[in-house]
Structure formats: C-alpha cells, structure tokens
C-alpha cells in the first residue's frame, strides 16, 4: 500500500497543475471569443476560481512536510467553496434557468454566494470544517471534521448545489431540440458528472486508502475542460453566432417578444413583454394571448398572418394599464414547414402617442389663435387708423392728446398680441419633459417685481411631465393675481396628493377673488382686462400632458387656482 501511495500522490498532484493550466487557458480563450457575453464572463470567473483551487491543492501537497507553509495554504484554500457556487451559477446561466433573470439576482446571492462566504470565513478562522494531522511518510494532511455540525451543514450545501447542477444540466439536455444545442448540453452534462464522480471517488475510496492530500476531483475537472474545449471547436459552444446569440437577443431586446402556439397560448415571452403588459414574466407563459390582447385584435392578427404571413403596426390599448401598444407579428412554421404559431413583437408607444396628440392639439389651437390674433389685431389697427386720421385732420383739436395716448396704447396692445403669438407658436413643438416643480416656480417668481406682495411656497420635491413652456403657467397665475386681485398682499403656493394619486398644485391669494359666473370664462381667449390670453394660454400649456386647471376660490375672499396633475404626469424627484 505505501508503494501505491507513493506512486499515486505525485500523479494526482501533477493533475492539479495540468488542471490549473487547462482551466485557466480555456477560460481566457472563451472570454476572448465573446467578452460581451454574460455566460462567457461567468465561465472565465469559474475557471479562474478553479485554477486558484487547483494550485492551492498542489501547494498543500508540495509543502506537506512544512507545518507553517501547509497551514498557510490550507487557510488560503478556504475559499475553494466558491467554485461550487460559481459552478452552480454558471450551470443556471448556461441553461437559461428562470433564476438568472435580473430580478432574481437577490435569490441567487442568498442561496449560493452568502452560504459560500460564511463557510469560507469559518474555514479561514476556525477548525470546524477540517482538522490537521501528521501522517508518517506523507506529512501534514487535512481531514474533514466529521463530528462538527458546521461541516455537516457545509456538506449538505455542497450536495444540494451539485444535485441542482446535475438535475438542471440533464433536464436542459433532455428538453433541448435535436441539433447543436442538444449536443452541447450532452457534453456539458458528461463533464459535470465526471468531475462529481471523481470527487466522490476521492472522498470515499482514496481517503480510506491513505491518500489524503490531493483531490482526484482535478482529474474530473481536467476531463471536463477537455470536453468543453471539444464542444467549442466542434459544436461552436460559447461562439457568437445567430444560433448561440438567439437566446440573449430574445432576452435583452427592448421590445416585447411573445411566441404563441396554434391554440393561442403563450409558449414563451421575454422580460420586456412582461413589463409592457404589467405582469411577472412567469405570468405570461401558458396563458391565452387573449388575456392581454382583445379578441377582435387577435382575430385580425391571425387573419392577416394567415393571408400575408405577417402583420405590422396594429395599435392596442391595454385595459389594465391604459397604455398604447404597437404590435407586429409573423407566422412561425415547424421543421416540417407547417404553420405552428405566431411570433409577436410588442412595443409600448404610449409616450409617442401622447406626444402626437399633444402636437395635433397644439396645431389646432395654433390655427385658432392665428384667427383670433388676426381678428383682434385687425380691430386694433382699425381703431389706430381712426385715431391717426383724426389727428392728421386737426392736430390742435382739444382731444388730440387723447387720440395720441390712445394710439400709443393700441400699439402696445398690438405688441403684446405679437409677443404672445410668438410664444404660443412653440407650444407643443417640443416633446414634453420632466421638470422639477419648485425650481420652475422659483424662476417665475424671480422674473417679476413683487415689492408689495409676499409669496410663500410649500411645494413637495416632485417633478412634472409637461410642455417646456410650463414655467409660463406659474408666471401667468402670479401676474394674474397681481393685476386682477385688487390689492393682493399675499400669494401662497402649495401641493398636496389626493387619494387617487393626483397631485394638486394650488395658487391662492387674498385679493377680490373670481365671481362664480366668471370661473370658466376667465380661461377663454380674449376674456380679461389686458390681452385676455394669460389664463387661456396656461390651460393650453397644461393640457398638452392632460393636466387640468380650475378656479375654486370664493369671491371676496381671494382667488384659488387648482392645478390637477394626473398620476402618470408627476413623480418624486429621484434621489429624494
């Protein structure tokens, strides 16, 4: 027996070095072929961890006669268990397990890496996982602490992880369609089972024979690496191609992708589709497509696809979310060439439709404004011409000064009409944007002369989705209070959230207020003491993103303008 031990130990130690070289080279090669792939990056981390473990095992054998060096490398190798965690994680990613979705990362962290970290720290700072003893002719060896409860828990963790790897690998192989993917999965399963089998052999056979220091697992790791290398060269494993990238493309494209079978049930869908329809990704598979798309639309899609083979630009309103979705689809055939289902591409165009509606509304109102402005300016010019005519006939007439003053006032009114027209032309021209509310109000206040008016603000840290001209709303409301409020001394601006999620922005003053019969007319163009455009303009600016404004004050006690911002048009400032 001692002769057998003396022969096997150097051989197994040599396999540690061979395994380290193979796994390191293989990891770097795979990473270089497609560095952007999450699978390739994870494979590199796994091979580097395995290389570290193999070198540590070799150094334990090399310094078995030196207690200090042996103990150093024993503690340094406490992190070997991360190889188990990384191998499990890699298997799940390789087989596209649902737990590898972005929203499930916390589960993987808690189930795999947190226990591995705890066991590594226990191994680093205690003797609860391994014991060290001296064997004549061999040197120092480390043996499992069979009587330690912590060791038993670690062994249970390793057994469950390895069992999960084998089950997931075999299941993926059996479910894979015939072809390259199936052969790749088969080679992967053979490699994993070989490594696990030799690991069990090392623990149950070699250890009782007195071979403690070197783990036969590294023979299995070497074989596994060779099988992976063969799969890369022969079956294009880890190679970026339309076939190998298909799963990543489906998973990461921003558009929702849904595969529907001939019976109208969802076979598979990506995360973007789940987000668009407002459900969990697992909540789509197996469901009838009519649960998310109206029957009439589904029928139209089937008819068009059956006739033309494809369909595009079908707009659907999702009842559950109120969003607008654009759908395109194409016929999917089975290997025999027979129709097997439909693949749908869904895109959320809610913002685009809102912008189109806003632009259309603005153009309509711009056309109306042009008519009103031309009519008003025409009237003003008629009056100006009359006053100037009278002046030209008799400059010494007693009313000449009055005619001159009135002419100047008319010119100023015309200038205001033109200035307002220029501002209104930009309404709806640009996309609505998210704007912090409080700075918007502060800028409006800062641009006015308010020597005798006290303005207080109690505005929540939010931002609203509105036309870029939204600052003019605050300016016009404050200006309106000063001009029409009959000695206004105080203006209070505040916000509040209603039960349905609507944000109210309130402008209150202590002036004369607005009579009940005027509350709606003040928002009409031409109504008022000056140009009559300020409040009408404010309402149009807000309506671009469905924000409403009303006057709700009490006549004689002050005006109260209440702006109602719907839930989708406001949000807390990010970072608050």
Residue pairs with C-beta under 8 A, 6 or more apart in sequence:
1 209
1 210
2 137
4 209
5 137
5 138
5 209
5 210
5 211
6 137
8 206
8 211
9 61
9 138
9 211
9 213
9 214
12 211
12 214
12 215
12 216
12 218
12 219
13 58
13 61
13 62
13 213
13 214
15 214
15 216
15 218
15 219
15 222
16 54
16 55
16 57
16 58
16 61
16 214
16 215
16 218
17 54
17 55
17 58
18 218
18 222
19 50
19 54
19 218
19 219
19 221
19 222
19 225
20 50
20 51
20 54
20 55
20 58
22 222
22 225
22 226
22 229
23 47
23 50
23 51
23 54
23 221
23 225
24 47
24 48
24 51
26 47
26 225
26 228
26 229
27 43
27 44
27 46
27 47
27 48
27 51
28 44
28 47
29 232
30 40
30 43
30 44
30 47
30 232
30 238
31 40
31 41
31 43
31 44
33 40
33 232
33 238
33 239
33 240
34 40
34 238
34 239
34 240
35 41
37 238
37 240
37 248
38 93
38 248
39 90
39 93
39 94
39 238
40 238
42 86
42 89
42 90
42 93
43 90
43 238
45 86
46 83
46 86
46 87
46 90
47 225
49 82
49 83
49 86
50 83
50 221
52 79
52 80
53 77
53 80
53 83
54 218
54 221
56 73
56 76
56 77
56 80
57 77
57 213
57 214
57 215
57 218
58 214
59 69
59 73
60 70
60 73
60 74
60 77
60 142
60 213
61 213
61 214
63 69
63 70
63 73
64 70
64 138
64 139
64 140
64 141
64 213
65 139
65 140
67 140
70 132
70 139
70 140
71 132
71 140
74 130
74 132
74 142
75 123
75 124
78 120
78 121
78 123
78 124
78 129
79 120
79 124
81 116
81 119
81 120
81 123
81 154
81 158
82 113
82 116
82 117
82 120
84 116
84 157
84 158
84 161
84 162
85 112
85 113
85 115
85 116
85 161
87 161
87 165
87 192
88 112
88 161
88 162
88 164
88 165
89 100
89 108
89 112
89 113
91 97
91 164
91 165
91 168
91 169
91 188
91 192
92 99
92 100
92 108
92 168
93 100
94 172
94 188
95 168
95 169
95 171
95 172
95 185
96 172
96 247
96 251
97 168
98 104
98 281
98 282
99 107
99 108
100 108
101 271
101 281
102 271
103 271
112 161
115 157
116 157
119 129
119 150
119 154
119 157
122 128
122 129
122 150
122 154
123 129
123 130
127 145
128 145
128 148
128 150
128 151
129 144
129 145
129 148
129 150
129 151
129 154
130 142
130 143
130 144
130 145
131 142
131 143
131 144
131 145
132 140
132 141
132 142
132 143
133 140
133 141
133 143
134 140
134 141
135 141
135 210
135 212
138 210
138 212
138 213
139 213
141 212
141 213
142 212
142 213
143 207
143 212
144 151
144 155
145 151
162 196
165 192
165 196
166 189
166 192
166 193
166 196
169 185
169 188
169 189
169 192
170 189
172 185
173 182
173 185
173 186
173 188
173 189
176 182
176 185
180 235
180 236
180 243
181 243
183 231
183 235
184 231
184 235
184 237
187 227
187 228
187 230
187 231
187 235
187 237
188 227
188 228
188 231
190 227
191 223
191 224
191 225
191 227
191 228
192 224
194 220
194 223
194 224
194 227
195 217
195 220
195 221
195 223
195 224
196 220
197 220
198 216
198 217
198 219
198 220
198 223
199 215
199 216
199 217
199 220
201 216
202 215
202 216
202 217
206 216
228 237
231 237
232 238
232 239
236 243
236 244
237 244
238 244
250 257
250 268
250 270
251 270
251 271
252 270
253 270
253 272
254 272
255 272
255 345
255 346
255 347
256 269
256 270
256 272
256 273
256 274
256 275
256 276
256 277
256 344
256 345
256 346
256 347
257 269
257 270
257 272
257 273
257 343
257 344
257 345
257 346
258 266
258 268
258 269
258 273
258 284
258 289
258 343
258 344
258 346
259 266
259 267
259 268
259 269
259 332
259 341
259 342
259 343
259 344
260 266
260 267
260 289
260 341
260 342
260 343
260 344
261 267
261 340
261 341
262 339
262 340
262 341
264 288
264 289
264 290
264 298
265 286
265 287
265 288
265 289
266 284
266 285
266 286
266 287
266 288
266 289
267 285
267 341
268 285
269 281
269 284
269 285
270 281
271 281
273 281
273 284
273 346
274 280
274 281
274 283
274 284
276 318
276 323
276 325
276 346
276 347
276 348
277 284
277 292
277 318
277 320
277 321
277 346
278 318
278 320
278 321
279 292
284 292
289 298
289 344
290 298
292 318
293 301
293 316
293 327
294 316
297 314
297 316
297 327
300 311
300 314
301 311
301 314
301 327
301 329
301 342
301 344
302 342
304 310
304 311
304 329
305 311
305 329
305 330
305 331
305 342
306 331
306 339
309 330
309 331
310 328
310 329
310 330
310 331
311 327
311 328
311 329
311 330
312 328
312 329
313 326
313 328
314 326
314 327
314 328
314 329
315 324
315 325
315 326
315 327
315 349
315 353
316 324
316 325
316 326
316 327
317 323
317 324
317 325
318 324
318 325
322 350
323 348
323 350
324 348
324 349
324 350
324 353
325 346
325 347
325 348
325 349
326 346
326 347
326 349
327 344
327 345
327 346
327 347
328 344
328 345
329 342
329 343
329 344
329 345
330 342
330 343
331 339
331 342
332 339
332 340
332 341
332 342
332 343
333 339
333 340
334 340
354 432
354 545
354 546
355 431
355 432
358 428
358 432
358 467
358 544
358 545
359 428
359 429
361 428
361 543
361 544
362 427
362 428
362 429
362 540
362 544
363 428
365 424
365 427
365 540
366 424
366 425
366 427
366 428
368 525
369 421
369 424
369 525
370 421
372 525
372 526
373 417
373 420
373 421
376 417
376 526
377 414
377 417
377 418
380 410
380 413
380 414
380 417
381 414
383 406
383 410
384 407
384 410
384 411
384 414
387 403
387 404
387 406
387 407
387 410
388 403
388 407
390 397
390 399
390 400
390 403
391 397
391 400
391 403
391 404
391 407
394 400
397 403
413 531
416 530
416 531
417 531
420 531
420 533
420 537
423 469
423 472
423 537
424 537
424 540
426 468
426 469
427 467
427 469
427 537
427 540
427 541
427 544
428 467
428 544
430 467
430 468
432 465
432 466
432 467
432 468
432 544
432 545
433 465
433 466
433 468
434 463
434 464
434 465
434 571
435 463
435 464
435 465
435 466
435 468
435 470
435 471
436 461
436 462
436 463
436 573
437 459
437 460
437 462
437 463
437 464
437 495
437 505
437 570
438 457
438 459
438 461
440 470
440 471
440 474
441 457
441 459
441 474
441 493
442 457
443 471
444 471
444 472
444 474
444 475
444 478
445 455
445 474
445 478
447 475
448 475
448 478
448 479
448 482
450 478
450 482
452 489
453 481
453 482
453 488
453 489
453 490
453 491
454 489
454 490
454 491
455 478
455 490
455 491
455 492
455 493
456 490
456 491
456 492
456 493
457 492
457 493
457 494
458 492
458 493
458 494
458 495
459 493
459 494
459 495
459 505
460 495
460 497
460 503
460 572
461 572
461 573
461 576
462 495
462 503
462 570
462 571
462 572
462 573
463 570
463 571
463 573
464 470
464 503
464 545
464 547
464 565
464 569
464 570
465 545
465 568
465 569
465 570
466 541
466 542
466 544
466 545
466 547
466 569
467 541
467 542
467 544
467 545
469 541
470 541
470 542
472 537
472 538
472 541
473 538
473 541
473 542
473 549
473 563
474 493
474 507
476 534
476 535
476 537
476 538
477 507
477 535
477 538
477 561
478 491
478 507
479 534
480 534
480 535
480 559
481 488
481 491
481 507
481 509
481 511
481 559
482 488
483 529
483 530
484 511
484 512
484 528
484 529
484 559
485 509
485 510
485 511
485 512
485 558
485 559
486 511
486 512
487 511
488 509
488 510
488 511
488 558
489 510
490 509
490 510
491 507
491 508
491 509
492 506
492 507
492 508
492 509
493 505
493 506
493 507
493 508
494 505
494 506
494 508
495 503
495 504
495 505
495 506
496 503
496 504
496 506
497 503
497 504
498 504
500 567
501 566
501 567
502 564
502 565
502 566
502 567
503 564
503 565
503 567
503 570
504 562
504 563
504 564
504 565
505 562
505 563
505 565
506 560
506 561
506 562
506 563
507 559
507 560
507 561
507 563
508 553
508 558
508 559
508 560
508 561
509 558
509 559
510 557
510 558
511 558
511 559
512 555
512 556
512 558
512 559
513 553
513 554
513 555
513 556
513 557
513 558
513 559
514 522
514 551
514 553
514 555
514 559
515 555
516 555
519 550
519 551
519 552
521 527
522 528
522 535
522 551
523 535
523 536
523 538
523 539
523 549
524 532
524 536
525 532
525 533
525 536
526 532
526 533
527 536
528 534
528 535
538 549
539 549
542 548
542 549
542 563
545 569
546 566
546 569
547 563
547 564
547 565
547 566
547 569
548 563
548 564
549 561
549 562
549 563
549 564
550 561
550 562
550 564
551 559
551 560
551 561
551 562
552 560
552 561
552 562
553 559
553 560
553 561
554 560
